[in-house]
Amino acid sequence: DAKTHERNQLLTMASTISSETKTLVQTSLSVSEGTTKLNSIEEVQSIQRQIHTNAVRSGKLTKGQVDSLVNATRQNLSTGFGTCHEEDALDLYEGLVGCCVRERNEALMTWKFERVVVNQRSEEERNDGENMMG
């Protein structure tokens, strides 16, 4: 699938740079999957900087490949970090403002809409129209 393909591409690019970079990219993927938890923004930023620095210094990837690697790992780290800490952040916010947050991803909302077909005439209306024309 596409996710596995992207994962493999990231790891291949990282391996081209260094084993350290491959480990950092693996960490970013683990954070995204929720199997590794980073405790601070500083940790996230440090990993991002190290991947970027290693990629640029190695000279083994094109600028486009470096940008692709850096952007993909940044997205993995940021999304994973945010997801992991969302409940704590909402708890803190509720404590600060004194109100409950209504949308905490607690329930899946589904909307059932009735399908309405527009401009479909009844058999009788069609026959009446044909009789008028003929």
Secondary structure, DSSP 8 states (H G I E B T S, - for coil): -HHHHHHHHHHHHHHHH-HHHHHHHHHHHHHHHTSS----HHHHHHHHHHHHHHHHHH--S-HHHHHHHHHHHHHHHHHHHHHHHHHHHHHHHHHHHSS--S-SS-S-----------S---HHHHHHHHHHH-
